[in-house]
Amino acid sequence: MPEHILLRHRDIPEIADLDVYLKHDGFTAFEDVVKNQTPEQVIETVKTANLRGRGGAGFPAGVKWSFLTPGVFPRYVVANADESEPGTFKDREIMEGNPYQFLEGIAICSYAAQANTAYIYCRGEFWDLAHELEGKIEALTKRGLLGEGLFDTDYSLMIYVYLGAGAYICGEETALLSSMEGEIGHPRLRPPFPAAEGLFAKPTVINNVETLTNLPPIINQGADWYCSIGTEKSTGPKIFSLSGHVERPGNYELPFGTTFRELIFEHGGGIRDGKAIKGILPAGASAPLLPATDEVLDTPMDYESVPKVGSQLGSASIIVLDETVDIAWMAYKTTSFFKHESCGKCAPCREGTYWMYHILNRFQNGNAAPADIDLLNRVALGIQGKCFCALGEFSITPVVAGIEHFRSDFEALTGDGK
């Protein structure tokens, strides 16, 4: 890609200022859709561009919008800014560096959904950023870019910021809605899906920050242009959050289809201190660990290719592990996280993460027996397919994949079990 499409502040340093954003075609896309297009036309453009959700699932955004129950109003749009996945820090950079493109994306989505009210759900630790966004929204309102009768039409829109309390589970969209309604952040039974009964039991669109930030360039430059970036089924640019044992950790905006090798060794500068690479967590703590084989390193990073080598791309939070990392310790750390963040609503997740943690703790304390490896694997597989939401499924992936690919790391920590 010749320039940044999402991280535009790297090319235009002052783009977080409204005047600068407006000078660089800011809000021309929103004005165009409000004045010249129907909501159905906007949805069709997004479908043609094949914009897929960047929060982890990769579901086509335009298709998701088309599921809204016809004829039921009011409708709502919620921007999921609860960026809580370990190793993921792309949404924060967008909101800090290029906030108006994100806000314009919310506005375009709201018009397509025929919603007059939108919310940004920020994770609790983003309290400072939430206040900054409120200031940006106020500036847009004063300029007539939000509010009543926009662009001399009958369309009106207001955007509000809602601050969570720092719970990982509220990144799950139905738990997020429960939190916004003042309830405990527990996931809901589906169906009904949010498109039918979401916020306040009304049709609701929920999309991730990065997803929404793609909308202004899609409208301005067209679906065909967007499809020319990336791969046939995973179109457009993607922000890869690279961390771990690399020389240059950070966010890298690259086309879908870029390989793990290119990201880690060309953009990330390779492994720190000349060490060898051992493994890759391609989606933070929420997808199976991959051994750093040539096949894995040469795998294109898109929603179709990563599953072929045994994992998922998710939100593309790439955590690199070098040869010094004990995989049993890595499994212990991820399980500690999921045990702490489990909402406790369903027994398989609540009890399963508890027992995985305690078994893994035996490995760390030198009290594990060889039989504990298979016991740990059985407990993890006992969680699989039995949980109310995806958190329980996420919790087992580093454990099961760790035992599968690096069993010797677990065996090295076993003794007589005393």
C-alpha positions, 0 to 999 in steps of 0.5 A: 500500500502506498500510504496508510489508510487507517493510521493516517496520523503517521502520514498527516501528523495533525489529523487529530485536529478537526480542521486538518481532518476536514482539509483531507476530505474529512466528512465528505463520505458522510455528507455524500451518503446522507445527501445522495445515497439511500441506506440500502445503497450504503449497505450494498457498497460495504457488502461489495467491498467485503469489509469484514469485522476486525474485532476477531470474528471476521464476519462481513459488516454489510451482511451484519447490517442487513440483518436488522429487523425491518420496520422496527425503530429506534435502532442503535449503533454501538462501536466496540472500543473495549480493546481488552485482548492481550497483545492488541493495541491497534484501536487505541492508536486509531482513537488517539491518532486518527479519531475523526475518521473513526467517528465518521465511520460511526456516522456512516454506519449509523446512517446505513442502519437508519439509527439516530443514536450511536454509542462508543463503549470504551474499556474502563482503562480508557477513561482519559481517551473517553474524555478526549473522544467526548471533546471531539464529538462536541467539536463535530456538533458545533460544526454541524457535522453531528446533531439535527438536520445534517447537511440540510436533510431530515437525518439527525445523529448524536454519538455518546461515549460510555465507559465500562469498568475494565472487564474483558468479557464486555468485549463480547457484544452481548455482555457489552450490551448488558453492561450498557444497560446497567446489568452485570456484564454477562453474555446473553443467550442467542437468538435473539441476536443484537440485530433483532433485539440489542440495546434496550431490546431494539435492533442494534449494530455492533462493530469494532473500532478498526472496522468502522474506520474503514468506512470513509475510504470505502465510500470515498474511493469505492468498493473496487479500489478496496477489493484491490487491497488484500486477498480475494476473500480478506479484502483491504488493509489490516492493522497487525499488533506485533509484540513479544520478543521482536526488535520493533514491536508496534502496530503495522498496517499492511494488506491482508495476505502478508506473511508472518515472516514478513511481519516479524522479520522485515517490519518487526526487525526479527527476534531480539538479541539474535535468539531463535523464534519458538512460537507465535500467538496469532490472536493474543491469548484467544487462539491456538499457539503455533510452532514457528515452522517454515510452513507457519512463517510463510502462511499469509495472514488472512481469515482463510489461511491461518486456520489451515495451519491450526489457529485463527487470525482473530484481531491479529495481535501477534505475540512472538515467543523466542527460544527462551520461553517455557510453553508451560509457563505461557499456558499458566499465564494465559490461563491465569488471565482467563480464570480472572476474567471469567464472568462465572455465568456458566460452569464449564468456564468458571470451573474449568479455568479454575482447575486448569490454573491449579494444575498448571500451578503445580508445574510452576511449583515443581509439584506436577506428576507426569500424569498431570499433563494428560489430566490438564488436557482432559480438563481443557477438552472438557470445557470445549463446546460447552460454554455460554460464550467464546471466553471458555473456548479461548481459554483452552487454546494455548493449553491444548496447542501448547501440549500438542506442539511443546509437550516436552516443556511440560514434561521437563517440569514433572517429577514424582508429584510430591 
